[in-house]
């Protein structure tokens, strides 16, 4: 069975910006995973995106961002 990952990323995060997030997505895809990348735009987006992913039944969420992004995703879940 193919694993599906939701990749929530902050494109403005220093070392974990959009380019790094896309590298993570590519790596997971080469391992056979399906990756659904979603970027944040404003404060609160990561929490909302995480909540929506869980509501859709997502079992795996990968976070690419800083402390704020991680905190929002955890709270959104």
Secondary structure, 3 states (H helix, E strand, C coil): CCCEEEEEEECCCCCCCHHHHHHHHHHHHHCCCEEEEEEECCCCHHHHHHHHHHHCCCCCEEEECCHHHHHHHHHHC
